[in-house]
Amino acid sequence: MTGVRVDAWIWAVRVTKTRTAATDACKAGHVRVNGERAKPATPVAPGDEVRVRVAGSERTLRVAQLLAKRVGAPQAQAAYVDLTPAAPPRVERPATVTRDRGAGRPTKRERRDLERLRGRDLDS
């Protein structure tokens, strides 16, 4: 095989759940092959870099093996090299505190509890 359609390859290596989803991602401009925007029929070859944006995150994959049909997960993982950088650690933020509309003004005790929840402990 000299090349495989990029939408078929993305589906075969289990980046998207369906071939239709892979085709739609290509049409929407969420797939790039070697830096260029890819149409669904764009061929990929071993060594090509494929960038796919799915579910709000971008994955960068280097083609190691061509697959035209969907295979098991271990075989699919062997067909690419994942170049995606590690996600930054999540920053923990205090929970947002809201009061019910019409609940009136908070009492002094409720206000202190709210400040403590927000991380602004005024007592110390």
Secondary structure, 3 states (H helix, E strand, C coil): CCCEEHHHHHHHCCCCCCHHHHHHHHHCCCEEECCEECCCCCEECCCCEEEEEECCEEEEEEECCCCCCCCCHHHHHHCEEECCCCCCCCCCCCCCCCCCCCCCCCCHHHHHHHHHHHCCCCCC
